[in-house]
Amino acid sequence: MTKSFEVRESFYSAVCVGGVSLNEAARRVGVASSCAVAWWRQAGLMDMKPRGGHLGGLGVGPLVPSPGSGRLRRALTLHDRRVISKALGWGMSYTMIGVLLERNRSVIWREVDRHRTPDGHYYPSVAHLVATLVRARPKAFKLVVNESLCRRIEEHMDDGWSPQLIARTLAAEGTAKMDRVSHETIYRALYVQTRGALRKDLYKKLSLRRAARKARGVPRQKSLYRDAFTIRQRPPEVADRAVPGHWEGDLILGAGNGSAVGTLVERTTRFVILLHLPGNHDADTVAAAMVREMSKLPGHLRRSITWDRGTELARYADIQLDLQTPIYFCDPHAPWQRGSNENTNRLLRFWLPKGSDLSVFSAEDLDQIAAKLNARPRPTLDMRTPAHDLNELLEHVA
């Protein structure tokens, strides 16, 4: 164990256990105040900034070792955590430390995994402080006490990110536990009055722009295509997404159904193509736009198209002939059969809101929107982007 580690632990112990201010702890270990602030930040504790100069202002007070209660699942004490820190410094395994403390190795592993600071070290005083705050009841709502986390969530939602994507990204970055949040916590802050420090209008950044949660409505009935291919006739390779080149499509409608934008999503990569439909969105306009855009793709990337049962695709036979691509139609009242397209349309509503006039968007505007969505990391792609995966497919064939 290095001298630097021991000095830092002495500093953390003075603040977390002794309850002194950062400046006083810095003086005791012989470092500058700026260095003390840097250490506090590196431990991921800036949102526990002492009020009035000591941690007692947070309602924690000096932390002292708590005696065992005699229960089988007693909480780890400060003494236990100091033993763990020393043992790790000596190179002992979790199993050996567990034997030393008469605890299961999984208890030691979870303790170190949960309370290791962002700089990669396990400081017993910091671990004990965080564990004590986590156990405290009633528990403070994270999006009330952590203002920096709120601001970061707001920035991502202003860019159209969903709560699920924000939560996944924070977890993937390996940030301290106090700087992570679940998507459900974000939704609660948005939908429950006076709960959380997020902006009151932030719910408008969600794809549905609802101020309160609502039950799912009844899907609208779609027109029938009696002589067309049905989704049940698609080859099995479409369902398992193993082979790229299968697309799902639909229209996003504007105010009063007077304007529309066509959307096409590739099932394997989630790559998006937007169809500019100036003037109207009748069958002739949609067919011309689809043939124009999809003709830019190589043949192996336009194996099939699955569409909803709308009259805008009445010229499906002509489209099939021009693109040499079969078109399959979903069952009535079954939008989930185009799951990739439905999810993508929800994301696109950030830029193409319901009730707006979509005819104001030029072809260049739609290209920029598609580029932004294609450059967004997707959890379904292990946080890769659709543009990255499609480029890999094109380069592999080339």
C-alpha positions as CSV (number, residue, x, y, z in Angstrom):
1,M,0.0,0.0,0.0
2,T,1.5,3.3,-1.1
3,K,2.2,6.3,1.0
4,S,-0.1,8.3,-1.3
5,F,-3.0,5.9,-0.5
6,E,-2.4,6.2,3.2
7,V,-2.4,10.0,3.1
8,R,-5.6,10.1,1.2
9,E,-7.3,7.6,3.5
10,S,-6.2,9.8,6.5
11,F,-7.7,12.8,4.8
12,Y,-11.0,10.9,4.0
13,S,-11.1,9.5,7.6
14,A,-10.8,13.0,9.0
15,V,-13.7,14.3,6.9
16,C,-16.0,11.2,6.8
17,V,-15.4,9.9,10.3
18,G,-14.1,12.9,12.2
19,G,-16.6,15.3,10.7
20,V,-14.1,18.1,10.1
21,S,-14.1,20.5,7.2
22,L,-12.1,19.8,4.0
23,N,-9.7,22.6,4.8
24,E,-9.1,21.3,8.3
25,A,-8.5,17.8,7.0
26,A,-6.1,19.1,4.4
27,R,-4.2,20.9,7.1
28,R,-3.9,17.8,9.2
29,V,-2.4,15.7,6.4
30,G,-0.2,18.5,5.1
31,V,-1.7,19.2,1.6
32,A,-3.2,22.3,0.0
33,S,-6.9,23.0,0.1
34,S,-7.1,22.8,-3.7
35,C,-5.6,19.3,-3.5
36,A,-8.2,18.4,-0.9
37,V,-11.0,19.5,-3.1
38,A,-9.5,17.6,-6.0
39,W,-9.4,14.4,-3.9
40,W,-13.0,14.9,-2.8
41,R,-14.0,15.3,-6.4
42,Q,-12.0,12.2,-7.6
43,A,-13.8,10.1,-5.0
44,G,-17.1,11.1,-6.6
45,L,-18.3,13.0,-3.5
46,M,-18.9,16.5,-4.9
47,D,-22.7,16.1,-4.5
48,M,-22.0,15.4,-0.8
49,K,-20.3,18.7,-0.4
50,P,-20.3,19.5,3.3
51,R,-22.5,22.4,4.4
52,G,-21.1,24.7,7.0
53,G,-17.7,23.1,6.7
54,H,-18.4,19.6,8.1
55,L,-20.4,16.6,7.2
56,G,-22.6,17.0,10.3
57,G,-24.4,19.7,8.2
58,L,-25.6,16.8,6.0
59,G,-27.3,15.2,8.9
60,V,-24.7,12.4,9.0
61,G,-22.5,13.5,11.8
62,P,-19.3,11.8,12.8
63,L,-19.3,8.2,11.7
64,V,-18.1,5.7,14.3
65,P,-17.9,1.9,14.1
66,S,-21.2,0.3,14.9
67,P,-21.1,-2.9,17.0
68,G,-22.5,-6.0,15.5
69,S,-26.2,-6.6,16.3
70,G,-25.8,-10.4,16.6
71,R,-27.9,-10.9,13.5
72,L,-26.6,-13.3,10.8
73,R,-26.7,-10.5,8.1
74,R,-25.1,-7.7,10.2
75,A,-23.9,-4.7,8.3
76,L,-20.2,-4.2,7.7
77,T,-18.6,-1.8,10.2
78,L,-15.9,0.8,9.6
79,H,-13.4,-1.6,11.2
80,D,-14.5,-4.3,8.7
81,R,-14.0,-1.9,5.8
82,R,-10.5,-1.0,7.1
83,V,-9.6,-4.6,7.2
84,I,-10.8,-5.1,3.7
85,S,-8.7,-2.1,2.5
86,K,-5.6,-3.4,4.2
87,A,-6.2,-7.0,2.9
88,L,-6.6,-5.7,-0.7
89,G,-3.3,-3.8,-0.4
90,W,-1.7,-7.0,0.6
91,G,-3.0,-8.8,-2.4
92,M,-5.5,-11.1,-0.6
93,S,-8.4,-12.5,-2.6
94,Y,-12.1,-11.9,-1.8
95,T,-12.3,-15.5,-0.5
96,M,-9.4,-15.0,1.9
97,I,-10.8,-11.7,3.1
98,G,-14.2,-13.3,3.6
99,V,-12.6,-16.0,5.8
100,L,-10.8,-13.4,7.8
101,L,-14.1,-11.5,8.5
102,E,-16.2,-14.6,8.7
103,R,-18.3,-13.4,5.7
104,N,-19.1,-14.9,2.3
105,R,-16.8,-13.9,-0.5
106,S,-19.8,-12.4,-2.4
107,V,-20.3,-9.9,0.5
108,I,-16.7,-8.7,0.1
109,W,-17.0,-8.5,-3.7
110,R,-20.2,-6.5,-3.6
111,E,-18.8,-4.1,-1.0
112,V,-15.7,-3.4,-3.1
113,D,-17.6,-3.2,-6.4
114,R,-20.2,-0.8,-5.0
115,H,-17.9,1.5,-3.1
116,R,-14.8,1.6,-5.3
117,T,-14.3,5.3,-6.1
118,P,-14.1,6.6,-9.8
119,D,-10.3,6.7,-9.5
120,G,-10.3,2.9,-9.0
121,H,-9.4,2.7,-5.3
122,Y,-11.3,1.4,-2.3
123,Y,-11.1,3.9,0.6
124,P,-12.7,2.5,3.8
125,S,-13.8,5.9,5.2
126,V,-15.4,6.9,1.9
127,A,-17.1,3.5,1.6
128,H,-18.5,3.7,5.1
129,L,-19.8,7.2,4.5
130,V,-21.6,6.2,1.3
131,A,-23.0,3.0,2.8
132,T,-24.3,5.0,5.8
133,L,-26.1,7.5,3.6
134,V,-27.5,4.7,1.4
135,R,-28.9,3.0,4.5
136,A,-30.4,6.1,5.9
137,R,-34.2,6.3,6.0
138,P,-36.3,8.1,4.8
139,K,-34.1,8.1,1.7
140,A,-33.7,11.4,-0.2
141,F,-34.9,11.3,-3.8
142,K,-31.8,11.3,-5.9
143,L,-33.1,13.9,-8.4
144,V,-33.7,16.3,-5.5
145,V,-30.3,16.2,-3.8
146,N,-28.1,15.6,-7.0
147,E,-28.4,18.8,-9.0
148,S,-25.5,18.1,-11.4
149,L,-27.2,14.8,-12.3
150,C,-30.4,16.7,-13.0
151,R,-28.7,19.2,-15.3
152,R,-27.0,16.3,-17.2
153,I,-30.4,14.5,-17.7
154,E,-31.9,17.8,-19.0
155,E,-29.1,18.3,-21.5
156,H,-29.6,14.8,-22.9
157,M,-33.4,15.1,-23.1
158,D,-33.0,18.5,-24.8
159,D,-31.2,16.5,-27.5
160,G,-34.0,14.0,-27.8
161,W,-32.6,11.2,-25.6
162,S,-35.1,8.8,-23.9
163,P,-34.9,8.1,-20.2
164,Q,-33.9,4.5,-21.0
165,L,-31.0,5.6,-23.1
166,I,-29.8,8.2,-20.5
167,A,-29.9,5.5,-17.8
168,R,-28.1,3.0,-20.0
169,T,-25.4,5.5,-20.9
170,L,-24.7,6.6,-17.3
171,A,-24.3,3.0,-16.3
172,A,-22.0,2.2,-19.2
173,E,-19.7,5.1,-18.4
174,G,-18.9,3.5,-15.0
175,T,-19.8,6.7,-13.1
176,A,-20.2,6.6,-9.3
177,K,-23.4,5.1,-8.1
178,M,-24.7,8.5,-6.8
179,D,-24.3,9.8,-10.4
180,R,-26.4,7.0,-11.9
181,V,-30.2,6.8,-12.1
182,S,-32.7,4.3,-13.5
183,H,-35.1,5.3,-16.3
184,E,-38.1,4.8,-13.8
185,T,-36.6,7.4,-11.5
186,I,-36.5,9.9,-14.3
187,Y,-40.1,9.1,-15.3
188,R,-41.2,9.6,-11.7
189,A,-39.5,12.9,-11.5
190,L,-41.3,14.0,-14.7
191,Y,-44.8,12.7,-13.9
192,V,-45.1,13.1,-10.1
193,Q,-45.8,16.7,-9.0
194,T,-43.2,18.4,-6.9
195,R,-40.9,15.4,-7.1
196,G,-37.4,16.0,-8.3
197,A,-35.4,19.1,-9.5
198,L,-35.9,18.5,-13.2
199,R,-37.5,21.3,-15.3
200,K,-41.3,21.2,-15.1
201,D,-41.6,21.4,-18.9
202,L,-39.1,18.5,-19.5
203,Y,-41.9,16.0,-20.2
204,K,-42.4,17.8,-23.5
205,K,-39.1,16.3,-24.7
206,L,-40.5,12.8,-24.4
207,S,-41.7,11.2,-27.7
208,L,-45.4,11.3,-26.6
209,R,-45.2,14.7,-24.8
210,R,-47.6,13.6,-22.1
211,A,-47.8,15.4,-18.8
212,A,-49.1,12.2,-17.2
213,R,-49.0,8.5,-17.8
214,K,-51.9,7.0,-19.7
215,A,-53.1,3.6,-20.7
216,R,-52.5,2.4,-24.3
217,G,-55.3,3.4,-26.7
218,V,-57.0,1.1,-29.2
219,P,-55.2,0.9,-32.5
220,R,-56.8,2.4,-35.5
221,Q,-58.2,0.1,-38.2
222,K,-56.1,0.0,-41.3
223,S,-57.2,-0.7,-44.9
224,L,-56.9,-4.2,-46.3
225,Y,-54.6,-5.5,-49.1
226,R,-56.3,-8.7,-50.0
227,D,-54.0,-9.7,-52.9
228,A,-50.7,-8.5,-51.4
229,F,-48.1,-10.6,-49.5
230,T,-48.9,-10.8,-45.8
231,I,-46.4,-10.8,-42.9
232,R,-47.0,-14.5,-42.4
233,Q,-45.4,-15.1,-45.8
234,R,-42.1,-13.4,-44.9
235,P,-39.1,-15.7,-44.8
236,P,-37.9,-16.7,-41.3
237,E,-34.6,-14.8,-41.7
238,V,-36.6,-11.5,-41.4
239,A,-37.8,-12.3,-37.9
240,D,-34.5,-13.2,-36.3
241,R,-32.7,-10.1,-37.8
242,A,-29.7,-12.4,-38.8
243,V,-29.7,-11.2,-42.4
244,P,-29.5,-7.4,-43.1
245,G,-31.6,-5.7,-45.8
246,H,-35.1,-6.2,-44.4
247,W,-37.0,-2.9,-43.8
248,E,-40.1,-1.7,-42.0
249,G,-41.9,1.4,-43.0
250,D,-44.8,3.7,-42.3
251,L,-45.9,7.4,-42.4
252,I,-45.6,10.0,-39.6
253,L,-48.6,12.3,-40.0
254,G,-48.8,16.0,-39.3
255,A,-51.6,18.3,-38.1
256,G,-55.0,17.1,-39.4
257,N,-53.3,14.4,-41.5
258,G,-52.5,17.2,-44.0
259,S,-48.8,16.5,-44.2
260,A,-46.6,13.5,-43.7
261,V,-43.0,12.1,-43.7
262,G,-42.2,8.6,-44.7
263,T,-40.0,6.5,-42.5
264,L,-38.0,3.3,-43.4
265,V,-36.0,1.4,-40.8
266,E,-33.6,-1.5,-41.5
267,R,-34.3,-4.2,-38.9
268,T,-30.7,-5.4,-38.3
269,T,-28.9,-2.0,-38.0
270,R,-31.9,0.2,-37.1
271,F,-30.7,2.6,-39.8
272,V,-33.3,5.2,-40.7
273,I,-34.3,6.7,-44.1
274,L,-36.8,9.5,-44.2
275,L,-39.0,10.1,-47.3
276,H,-39.7,13.7,-48.3
277,L,-43.3,13.9,-49.3
278,P,-43.9,17.5,-50.5
279,G,-47.5,18.6,-51.2
280,N,-49.3,15.4,-50.3
281,H,-48.8,11.8,-49.3
282,D,-50.9,10.0,-51.8
283,A,-50.0,6.6,-53.3
284,D,-48.2,8.2,-56.3
285,T,-46.0,10.5,-54.1
286,V,-45.1,7.8,-51.6
287,A,-44.2,5.3,-54.4
288,A,-42.0,7.8,-56.2
289,A,-40.2,8.8,-53.0
290,M,-39.6,5.2,-51.9
291,V,-38.2,4.1,-55.3
292,R,-36.0,7.2,-55.4
293,E,-34.5,6.7,-51.9
294,M,-34.2,2.9,-51.8
295,S,-32.7,2.7,-55.3
296,K,-29.6,4.2,-53.8
297,L,-29.0,1.0,-51.8
298,P,-27.2,-2.0,-53.1
299,G,-29.5,-5.0,-53.9
300,H,-28.4,-7.1,-50.9
301,L,-29.6,-4.3,-48.6
302,R,-33.2,-4.2,-50.0
303,R,-34.4,-7.8,-49.5
304,S,-37.9,-6.9,-48.3
305,I,-40.2,-4.1,-47.0
306,T,-42.9,-4.6,-44.3
307,W,-45.5,-1.9,-44.2
308,D,-48.7,-1.0,-42.4
309,R,-52.1,-1.3,-44.1
310,G,-52.5,2.3,-45.3
311,T,-53.8,3.5,-48.6
312,E,-50.6,5.4,-49.2
313,L,-49.0,2.2,-50.5
314,A,-51.8,1.3,-52.9
315,R,-49.1,1.2,-55.7
316,Y,-47.2,-1.5,-53.9
317,A,-47.1,-3.7,-57.0
318,D,-45.2,-1.0,-59.0
319,I,-42.8,-0.4,-56.1
320,Q,-42.0,-4.2,-55.9
321,L,-41.4,-4.2,-59.7
322,D,-39.1,-1.1,-59.7
323,L,-37.1,-2.1,-56.7
324,Q,-37.2,-5.9,-57.2
325,T,-38.1,-6.1,-53.6
326,P,-41.2,-7.9,-52.1
327,I,-43.5,-5.9,-49.8
328,Y,-45.3,-7.6,-46.9
329,F,-48.3,-6.1,-45.1
330,C,-49.0,-6.4,-41.4
331,D,-52.2,-7.9,-39.9
332,P,-54.9,-5.4,-39.0
333,H,-54.5,-3.8,-35.6
334,A,-51.0,-5.2,-35.1
335,P,-48.5,-2.3,-35.1
336,W,-46.1,-4.4,-33.0
337,Q,-45.4,-6.5,-36.1
338,R,-43.4,-3.5,-37.2
339,G,-41.7,-3.0,-33.8
340,S,-38.5,-1.4,-35.1
341,N,-40.4,1.1,-37.1
342,E,-42.9,1.9,-34.3
343,N,-40.0,2.5,-31.9
344,T,-38.1,4.7,-34.4
345,N,-41.2,6.8,-35.1
346,R,-41.5,7.6,-31.4
347,L,-37.9,8.8,-31.4
348,L,-38.5,10.9,-34.5
349,R,-41.4,12.7,-32.9
350,F,-38.8,14.7,-31.0
351,W,-38.1,16.5,-34.2
352,L,-41.5,15.9,-35.9
353,P,-44.0,16.6,-33.1
354,K,-47.6,15.6,-33.3
355,G,-50.0,18.3,-34.3
356,S,-47.3,20.2,-36.3
357,D,-47.1,21.0,-40.0
358,L,-44.5,18.6,-41.4
359,S,-44.5,20.2,-44.8
360,V,-42.2,22.9,-43.5
361,F,-39.4,20.3,-43.4
362,S,-37.3,20.3,-46.6
363,A,-35.5,17.2,-47.9
364,E,-32.2,18.6,-46.5
365,D,-33.9,19.0,-43.1
366,L,-35.1,15.4,-43.1
367,D,-31.6,14.2,-44.1
368,Q,-30.1,16.1,-41.0
369,I,-32.7,14.6,-38.7
370,A,-32.0,11.1,-40.0
371,A,-28.3,11.6,-39.6
372,K,-28.7,12.7,-36.0
373,L,-30.8,9.6,-35.2
374,N,-28.4,7.3,-37.1
375,A,-25.5,8.7,-35.0
376,R,-27.2,8.0,-31.7
377,P,-25.9,5.0,-29.6
378,R,-28.6,2.3,-29.4
379,P,-28.9,-0.2,-26.5
380,T,-30.2,-2.8,-28.9
381,L,-26.9,-2.5,-30.8
382,D,-24.7,-2.7,-27.6
383,M,-24.4,1.1,-27.7
384,R,-23.1,1.2,-31.3
385,T,-24.8,3.5,-33.8
386,P,-26.9,2.5,-36.8
387,A,-24.6,4.5,-39.1
388,H,-21.6,2.5,-37.8
389,D,-23.3,-0.9,-38.4
390,L,-24.5,0.0,-41.8
391,N,-21.1,1.3,-42.9
392,E,-19.6,-1.9,-41.7
393,L,-22.0,-3.9,-43.9
394,L,-21.2,-1.7,-46.9
395,E,-17.4,-1.9,-46.3
396,H,-17.6,-5.7,-45.9
397,V,-19.3,-6.1,-49.3
398,A,-17.0,-3.6,-50.9
